[in-house]
Amino acid sequence: MSLEHLLLWLSAKGQGSWSQFRGAVEELGVEQDYEQSNAGDGQDGPALASSDLPVYQRARFALQRLSHVEFFSTTAGHDWRVVPPAVAMLPSNPYGGLLCGARSPELMQRLDRCADLDVVAVDVPGMPQRIVLRGAAEALSAEWLGILVQADAATAILSAVPDVRDPATWFRMAIPETPGWAVHRFSSSRLGWVECTTTDAMRERTGLFRFVMKHQRFYYLRWHGCSYRVPVQVGKYAVMRKRRGLLAYDAATETLSVPAICRPPLLIERALVLCSGYLPDFDPRSGRLGYRSVPSEVARLAAQLLRQQVQ
């Protein structure tokens, strides 16, 4: 329940600094939630490596993927802000919607008083309570609720997201030439990082490179001889050719799965998570992450943005 308490605290605060967020994570004992959770949160490796991440990073990624909180660079004037409360209708249930964003005792009391709505809250390790509002479409869209209702959240997000090879979304930046960096290249054939040098990175026309020095970690995409700073998951899919079996879809269970090291970029993953309201499940035997209740059309759209095929 500590992640639920964290979301309530963030909702009351509205927005704030990174140090305030970290302080709240420590004070509210969020680490206890993750001792029970096997959800993969690694951004740079398999889900089993997620325990190497600080607990405040794991909490951040969970809140982002579930569309509760947005995190920014300091140029935004603050480091995070809570999303206004909203209901994302579940594709598998036309009469059920997932409660996202800010929560408050007043909001929950208002929802509980609505005779036409059922509020179903479930405790899930590694995330705040999964709250689903169930009722007729008229009740879910009632203006008095004061909540935005998104009829098809997953499709709406994916329709607005550029694909991973859109250079307009990359930030042009030269690769650092100062000594002291540990440099690795992402191997799309091995699905892992291979040690290389700064000189190797600067010579390559295409490739994704990781530069690490102490607590600093940056990712540079070489694309047609130019260098760009990109989110690591965008870079991985940008350099990968269509790979058989990378994205697997089970139509019987509506589960889309990917290797843990190849989890989708944030907004694409958020769309997949909002199909069910659950973070992805990690299968230690296959090393894959599985996203539940993903309609086939959403899986196909996500695959197009990732420049892959669903199989």
Contacts in CASP RR format, 6 or more apart in sequence:
PFRMAT RR
TARGET T0000
AUTHOR 0000-0000-0000
METHOD contacts of the structure
MODEL  1
MSLEHLLLWLSAKGQGSWSQFRGAVEELGVEQDYEQSNAGDGQDGPALAS
SDLPVYQRARFALQRLSHVEFFSTTAGHDWRVVPPAVAMLPSNPYGGLLC
GARSPELMQRLDRCADLDVVAVDVPGMPQRIVLRGAAEALSAEWLGILVQ
ADAATAILSAVPDVRDPATWFRMAIPETPGWAVHRFSSSRLGWVECTTTD
AMRERTGLFRFVMKHQRFYYLRWHGCSYRVPVQVGKYAVMRKRRGLLAYD
AATETLSVPAICRPPLLIERALVLCSGYLPDFDPRSGRLGYRSVPSEVAR
LAAQLLRQQVQ
1 33 0 8 1.000
1 123 0 8 1.000
1 129 0 8 1.000
2 28 0 8 1.000
2 29 0 8 1.000
2 30 0 8 1.000
2 32 0 8 1.000
2 33 0 8 1.000
3 30 0 8 1.000
3 33 0 8 1.000
3 59 0 8 1.000
3 62 0 8 1.000
3 126 0 8 1.000
3 127 0 8 1.000
3 128 0 8 1.000
4 123 0 8 1.000
4 128 0 8 1.000
4 129 0 8 1.000
5 28 0 8 1.000
6 24 0 8 1.000
6 25 0 8 1.000
6 28 0 8 1.000
6 30 0 8 1.000
6 59 0 8 1.000
6 63 0 8 1.000
6 128 0 8 1.000
7 63 0 8 1.000
7 68 0 8 1.000
7 69 0 8 1.000
7 82 0 8 1.000
7 101 0 8 1.000
7 103 0 8 1.000
7 128 0 8 1.000
8 103 0 8 1.000
8 104 0 8 1.000
8 105 0 8 1.000
9 24 0 8 1.000
9 28 0 8 1.000
10 21 0 8 1.000
10 24 0 8 1.000
10 63 0 8 1.000
10 68 0 8 1.000
10 69 0 8 1.000
10 80 0 8 1.000
10 82 0 8 1.000
10 102 0 8 1.000
11 82 0 8 1.000
11 101 0 8 1.000
11 102 0 8 1.000
11 103 0 8 1.000
11 104 0 8 1.000
12 104 0 8 1.000
13 20 0 8 1.000
13 82 0 8 1.000
14 81 0 8 1.000
14 82 0 8 1.000
14 102 0 8 1.000
15 78 0 8 1.000
15 80 0 8 1.000
15 81 0 8 1.000
15 82 0 8 1.000
16 78 0 8 1.000
16 79 0 8 1.000
16 80 0 8 1.000
16 81 0 8 1.000
17 78 0 8 1.000
17 79 0 8 1.000
18 79 0 8 1.000
18 80 0 8 1.000
21 56 0 8 1.000
21 60 0 8 1.000
21 79 0 8 1.000
21 80 0 8 1.000
22 56 0 8 1.000
23 56 0 8 1.000
25 55 0 8 1.000
25 56 0 8 1.000
25 59 0 8 1.000
26 56 0 8 1.000
30 55 0 8 1.000
30 56 0 8 1.000
30 59 0 8 1.000
31 55 0 8 1.000
33 125 0 8 1.000
33 126 0 8 1.000
33 127 0 8 1.000
34 55 0 8 1.000
34 58 0 8 1.000
34 125 0 8 1.000
34 126 0 8 1.000
36 125 0 8 1.000
36 126 0 8 1.000
37 125 0 8 1.000
37 126 0 8 1.000
37 127 0 8 1.000
38 47 0 8 1.000
38 125 0 8 1.000
38 282 0 8 1.000
39 47 0 8 1.000
39 50 0 8 1.000
39 62 0 8 1.000
39 125 0 8 1.000
39 126 0 8 1.000
39 127 0 8 1.000
39 279 0 8 1.000
39 280 0 8 1.000
39 281 0 8 1.000
39 282 0 8 1.000
40 47 0 8 1.000
40 48 0 8 1.000
40 50 0 8 1.000
40 260 0 8 1.000
40 279 0 8 1.000
40 280 0 8 1.000
40 282 0 8 1.000
40 289 0 8 1.000
41 47 0 8 1.000
41 50 0 8 1.000
41 53 0 8 1.000
41 57 0 8 1.000
41 58 0 8 1.000
41 61 0 8 1.000
41 62 0 8 1.000
42 49 0 8 1.000
42 50 0 8 1.000
42 52 0 8 1.000
42 53 0 8 1.000
42 61 0 8 1.000
42 260 0 8 1.000
42 263 0 8 1.000
43 53 0 8 1.000
43 61 0 8 1.000
43 232 0 8 1.000
43 233 0 8 1.000
43 263 0 8 1.000
44 210 0 8 1.000
44 217 0 8 1.000
44 232 0 8 1.000
44 261 0 8 1.000
45 192 0 8 1.000
45 260 0 8 1.000
45 261 0 8 1.000
46 259 0 8 1.000
46 260 0 8 1.000
46 261 0 8 1.000
46 287 0 8 1.000
47 260 0 8 1.000
47 282 0 8 1.000
47 287 0 8 1.000
47 289 0 8 1.000
48 260 0 8 1.000
48 282 0 8 1.000
48 284 0 8 1.000
50 58 0 8 1.000
58 126 0 8 1.000
60 69 0 8 1.000
60 71 0 8 1.000
62 126 0 8 1.000
62 127 0 8 1.000
62 128 0 8 1.000
62 279 0 8 1.000
63 69 0 8 1.000
63 128 0 8 1.000
64 70 0 8 1.000
64 71 0 8 1.000
64 266 0 8 1.000
64 270 0 8 1.000
65 266 0 8 1.000
65 269 0 8 1.000
65 270 0 8 1.000
65 273 0 8 1.000
65 279 0 8 1.000
66 100 0 8 1.000
66 127 0 8 1.000
66 128 0 8 1.000
66 270 0 8 1.000
66 273 0 8 1.000
66 274 0 8 1.000
66 277 0 8 1.000
66 279 0 8 1.000
67 83 0 8 1.000
67 86 0 8 1.000
67 88 0 8 1.000
67 100 0 8 1.000
67 101 0 8 1.000
67 153 0 8 1.000
67 270 0 8 1.000
67 273 0 8 1.000
67 274 0 8 1.000
68 82 0 8 1.000
68 83 0 8 1.000
68 100 0 8 1.000
68 101 0 8 1.000
68 102 0 8 1.000
68 128 0 8 1.000
69 80 0 8 1.000
69 81 0 8 1.000
69 82 0 8 1.000
69 83 0 8 1.000
69 101 0 8 1.000
70 80 0 8 1.000
70 81 0 8 1.000
70 83 0 8 1.000
71 79 0 8 1.000
71 80 0 8 1.000
72 78 0 8 1.000
72 79 0 8 1.000
72 80 0 8 1.000
72 81 0 8 1.000
73 79 0 8 1.000
82 101 0 8 1.000
82 102 0 8 1.000
83 100 0 8 1.000
83 101 0 8 1.000
83 102 0 8 1.000
84 101 0 8 1.000
84 102 0 8 1.000
84 148 0 8 1.000
85 99 0 8 1.000
85 100 0 8 1.000
85 101 0 8 1.000
85 102 0 8 1.000
85 103 0 8 1.000
85 107 0 8 1.000
85 146 0 8 1.000
85 147 0 8 1.000
85 148 0 8 1.000
86 99 0 8 1.000
86 100 0 8 1.000
86 101 0 8 1.000
86 147 0 8 1.000
86 148 0 8 1.000
86 149 0 8 1.000
86 150 0 8 1.000
87 97 0 8 1.000
87 98 0 8 1.000
87 99 0 8 1.000
87 100 0 8 1.000
87 133 0 8 1.000
87 140 0 8 1.000
87 147 0 8 1.000
87 148 0 8 1.000
87 149 0 8 1.000
87 150 0 8 1.000
88 97 0 8 1.000
88 98 0 8 1.000
88 100 0 8 1.000
88 150 0 8 1.000
88 153 0 8 1.000
88 154 0 8 1.000
88 274 0 8 1.000
89 96 0 8 1.000
89 97 0 8 1.000
89 98 0 8 1.000
89 140 0 8 1.000
89 149 0 8 1.000
89 150 0 8 1.000
89 151 0 8 1.000
89 152 0 8 1.000
89 153 0 8 1.000
90 96 0 8 1.000
90 97 0 8 1.000
90 98 0 8 1.000
90 132 0 8 1.000
90 275 0 8 1.000
90 276 0 8 1.000
90 277 0 8 1.000
90 293 0 8 1.000
91 152 0 8 1.000
91 154 0 8 1.000
91 275 0 8 1.000
91 293 0 8 1.000
91 294 0 8 1.000
91 295 0 8 1.000
91 298 0 8 1.000
92 254 0 8 1.000
92 275 0 8 1.000
92 276 0 8 1.000
92 293 0 8 1.000
92 295 0 8 1.000
93 132 0 8 1.000
93 134 0 8 1.000
94 137 0 8 1.000
95 134 0 8 1.000
95 135 0 8 1.000
95 136 0 8 1.000
95 137 0 8 1.000
95 140 0 8 1.000
96 132 0 8 1.000
96 133 0 8 1.000
96 134 0 8 1.000
96 135 0 8 1.000
96 140 0 8 1.000
97 132 0 8 1.000
97 133 0 8 1.000
97 134 0 8 1.000
97 140 0 8 1.000
98 130 0 8 1.000
98 131 0 8 1.000
98 132 0 8 1.000
98 274 0 8 1.000
98 277 0 8 1.000
99 111 0 8 1.000
99 131 0 8 1.000
99 132 0 8 1.000
99 133 0 8 1.000
100 274 0 8 1.000
103 128 0 8 1.000
103 131 0 8 1.000
108 119 0 8 1.000
110 145 0 8 1.000
111 117 0 8 1.000
111 119 0 8 1.000
111 133 0 8 1.000
111 145 0 8 1.000
112 119 0 8 1.000
114 139 0 8 1.000
114 142 0 8 1.000
114 145 0 8 1.000
116 135 0 8 1.000
116 136 0 8 1.000
116 138 0 8 1.000
116 139 0 8 1.000
116 142 0 8 1.000
117 133 0 8 1.000
117 134 0 8 1.000
117 135 0 8 1.000
117 139 0 8 1.000
117 140 0 8 1.000
118 133 0 8 1.000
118 134 0 8 1.000
118 135 0 8 1.000
119 131 0 8 1.000
119 132 0 8 1.000
119 133 0 8 1.000
119 134 0 8 1.000
120 131 0 8 1.000
120 132 0 8 1.000
120 133 0 8 1.000
120 134 0 8 1.000
121 129 0 8 1.000
121 130 0 8 1.000
121 131 0 8 1.000
122 129 0 8 1.000
122 130 0 8 1.000
122 131 0 8 1.000
122 132 0 8 1.000
123 129 0 8 1.000
124 130 0 8 1.000
124 278 0 8 1.000
124 279 0 8 1.000
126 279 0 8 1.000
127 278 0 8 1.000
127 279 0 8 1.000
130 277 0 8 1.000
130 278 0 8 1.000
133 140 0 8 1.000
140 149 0 8 1.000
141 149 0 8 1.000
150 156 0 8 1.000
153 271 0 8 1.000
153 274 0 8 1.000
154 271 0 8 1.000
154 272 0 8 1.000
154 274 0 8 1.000
154 275 0 8 1.000
154 294 0 8 1.000
154 295 0 8 1.000
154 298 0 8 1.000
155 271 0 8 1.000
155 297 0 8 1.000
155 298 0 8 1.000
155 301 0 8 1.000
157 267 0 8 1.000
157 268 0 8 1.000
157 270 0 8 1.000
157 271 0 8 1.000
157 274 0 8 1.000
158 268 0 8 1.000
158 271 0 8 1.000
158 298 0 8 1.000
158 301 0 8 1.000
158 302 0 8 1.000
158 305 0 8 1.000
159 301 0 8 1.000
161 267 0 8 1.000
161 268 0 8 1.000
161 271 0 8 1.000
161 305 0 8 1.000
162 168 0 8 1.000
162 169 0 8 1.000
162 305 0 8 1.000
163 304 0 8 1.000
163 305 0 8 1.000
163 306 0 8 1.000
163 307 0 8 1.000
164 234 0 8 1.000
164 235 0 8 1.000
164 237 0 8 1.000
164 238 0 8 1.000
164 265 0 8 1.000
164 305 0 8 1.000
164 306 0 8 1.000
164 307 0 8 1.000
165 238 0 8 1.000
165 307 0 8 1.000
167 223 0 8 1.000
167 228 0 8 1.000
169 234 0 8 1.000
170 221 0 8 1.000
170 223 0 8 1.000
170 228 0 8 1.000
170 229 0 8 1.000
170 230 0 8 1.000
170 234 0 8 1.000
171 228 0 8 1.000
171 229 0 8 1.000
171 230 0 8 1.000
172 226 0 8 1.000
172 227 0 8 1.000
172 228 0 8 1.000
173 220 0 8 1.000
173 227 0 8 1.000
173 228 0 8 1.000
173 229 0 8 1.000
174 227 0 8 1.000
175 198 0 8 1.000
175 201 0 8 1.000
175 202 0 8 1.000
175 209 0 8 1.000
175 211 0 8 1.000
175 220 0 8 1.000
175 222 0 8 1.000
175 227 0 8 1.000
176 198 0 8 1.000
176 211 0 8 1.000
176 218 0 8 1.000
177 198 0 8 1.000
177 202 0 8 1.000
180 213 0 8 1.000
181 198 0 8 1.000
181 211 0 8 1.000
181 212 0 8 1.000
181 213 0 8 1.000
182 195 0 8 1.000
182 211 0 8 1.000
182 212 0 8 1.000
182 213 0 8 1.000
183 195 0 8 1.000
183 196 0 8 1.000
183 197 0 8 1.000
183 198 0 8 1.000
183 200 0 8 1.000
183 201 0 8 1.000
183 209 0 8 1.000
183 210 0 8 1.000
183 211 0 8 1.000
183 212 0 8 1.000
184 193 0 8 1.000
184 194 0 8 1.000
184 195 0 8 1.000
184 196 0 8 1.000
184 209 0 8 1.000
184 210 0 8 1.000
184 212 0 8 1.000
185 193 0 8 1.000
185 194 0 8 1.000
185 196 0 8 1.000
185 200 0 8 1.000
185 201 0 8 1.000
185 204 0 8 1.000
185 207 0 8 1.000
185 208 0 8 1.000
185 209 0 8 1.000
185 210 0 8 1.000
186 192 0 8 1.000
186 193 0 8 1.000
186 194 0 8 1.000
186 207 0 8 1.000
186 208 0 8 1.000
186 209 0 8 1.000
186 210 0 8 1.000
186 235 0 8 1.000
186 236 0 8 1.000
186 239 0 8 1.000
187 193 0 8 1.000
187 194 0 8 1.000
188 236 0 8 1.000
188 239 0 8 1.000
188 240 0 8 1.000
188 241 0 8 1.000
188 243 0 8 1.000
191 259 0 8 1.000
191 261 0 8 1.000
191 262 0 8 1.000
192 261 0 8 1.000
193 210 0 8 1.000
196 209 0 8 1.000
198 211 0 8 1.000
201 209 0 8 1.000
201 220 0 8 1.000
201 222 0 8 1.000
204 222 0 8 1.000
204 225 0 8 1.000
205 222 0 8 1.000
205 223 0 8 1.000
205 224 0 8 1.000
205 225 0 8 1.000
206 222 0 8 1.000
206 223 0 8 1.000
206 224 0 8 1.000
206 225 0 8 1.000
206 239 0 8 1.000
207 221 0 8 1.000
207 222 0 8 1.000
207 223 0 8 1.000
207 239 0 8 1.000
208 219 0 8 1.000
208 220 0 8 1.000
208 221 0 8 1.000
208 222 0 8 1.000
208 230 0 8 1.000
208 232 0 8 1.000
208 235 0 8 1.000
208 236 0 8 1.000
208 238 0 8 1.000
208 239 0 8 1.000
209 219 0 8 1.000
209 220 0 8 1.000
209 221 0 8 1.000
209 222 0 8 1.000
210 217 0 8 1.000
210 218 0 8 1.000
210 219 0 8 1.000
210 232 0 8 1.000
211 217 0 8 1.000
211 218 0 8 1.000
211 219 0 8 1.000
211 220 0 8 1.000
218 229 0 8 1.000
219 229 0 8 1.000
219 230 0 8 1.000
219 231 0 8 1.000
219 232 0 8 1.000
219 235 0 8 1.000
220 227 0 8 1.000
220 228 0 8 1.000
220 229 0 8 1.000
220 230 0 8 1.000
221 227 0 8 1.000
221 228 0 8 1.000
221 229 0 8 1.000
221 230 0 8 1.000
221 234 0 8 1.000
221 235 0 8 1.000
221 238 0 8 1.000
221 239 0 8 1.000
222 228 0 8 1.000
223 238 0 8 1.000
230 238 0 8 1.000
231 265 0 8 1.000
231 266 0 8 1.000
233 262 0 8 1.000
233 263 0 8 1.000
233 264 0 8 1.000
233 265 0 8 1.000
233 266 0 8 1.000
233 269 0 8 1.000
234 265 0 8 1.000
236 261 0 8 1.000
236 262 0 8 1.000
237 262 0 8 1.000
237 264 0 8 1.000
237 265 0 8 1.000
237 306 0 8 1.000
237 307 0 8 1.000
237 308 0 8 1.000
238 307 0 8 1.000
240 246 0 8 1.000
240 262 0 8 1.000
240 307 0 8 1.000
240 308 0 8 1.000
242 307 0 8 1.000
242 308 0 8 1.000
242 309 0 8 1.000
243 308 0 8 1.000
244 309 0 8 1.000
244 311 0 8 1.000
245 311 0 8 1.000
246 258 0 8 1.000
246 259 0 8 1.000
246 262 0 8 1.000
246 308 0 8 1.000
247 256 0 8 1.000
247 257 0 8 1.000
247 258 0 8 1.000
247 299 0 8 1.000
247 302 0 8 1.000
247 303 0 8 1.000
247 306 0 8 1.000
247 308 0 8 1.000
247 309 0 8 1.000
247 310 0 8 1.000
247 311 0 8 1.000
248 256 0 8 1.000
248 257 0 8 1.000
248 258 0 8 1.000
248 288 0 8 1.000
248 310 0 8 1.000
248 311 0 8 1.000
249 255 0 8 1.000
249 256 0 8 1.000
249 257 0 8 1.000
249 294 0 8 1.000
249 296 0 8 1.000
249 299 0 8 1.000
249 310 0 8 1.000
249 311 0 8 1.000
250 257 0 8 1.000
251 296 0 8 1.000
253 292 0 8 1.000
254 292 0 8 1.000
254 293 0 8 1.000
254 294 0 8 1.000
254 295 0 8 1.000
254 296 0 8 1.000
255 290 0 8 1.000
255 291 0 8 1.000
255 292 0 8 1.000
255 294 0 8 1.000
256 272 0 8 1.000
256 290 0 8 1.000
256 291 0 8 1.000
256 294 0 8 1.000
256 299 0 8 1.000
256 302 0 8 1.000
256 310 0 8 1.000
257 283 0 8 1.000
257 286 0 8 1.000
257 288 0 8 1.000
257 289 0 8 1.000
257 290 0 8 1.000
257 291 0 8 1.000
258 264 0 8 1.000
258 288 0 8 1.000
258 289 0 8 1.000
258 290 0 8 1.000
259 287 0 8 1.000
259 288 0 8 1.000
259 289 0 8 1.000
260 282 0 8 1.000
260 287 0 8 1.000
260 288 0 8 1.000
260 289 0 8 1.000
263 269 0 8 1.000
263 280 0 8 1.000
263 289 0 8 1.000
264 272 0 8 1.000
264 302 0 8 1.000
264 306 0 8 1.000
268 302 0 8 1.000
268 305 0 8 1.000
268 306 0 8 1.000
269 280 0 8 1.000
269 291 0 8 1.000
271 298 0 8 1.000
271 302 0 8 1.000
272 280 0 8 1.000
272 291 0 8 1.000
272 294 0 8 1.000
272 298 0 8 1.000
272 302 0 8 1.000
273 279 0 8 1.000
273 280 0 8 1.000
273 291 0 8 1.000
275 291 0 8 1.000
275 292 0 8 1.000
275 293 0 8 1.000
275 294 0 8 1.000
275 295 0 8 1.000
275 298 0 8 1.000
276 291 0 8 1.000
276 292 0 8 1.000
276 293 0 8 1.000
276 294 0 8 1.000
278 292 0 8 1.000
280 289 0 8 1.000
280 290 0 8 1.000
280 291 0 8 1.000
280 292 0 8 1.000
281 289 0 8 1.000
281 290 0 8 1.000
281 292 0 8 1.000
282 288 0 8 1.000
282 289 0 8 1.000
282 290 0 8 1.000
283 289 0 8 1.000
283 290 0 8 1.000
294 302 0 8 1.000
299 310 0 8 1.000
300 310 0 8 1.000
303 309 0 8 1.000
303 310 0 8 1.000
END
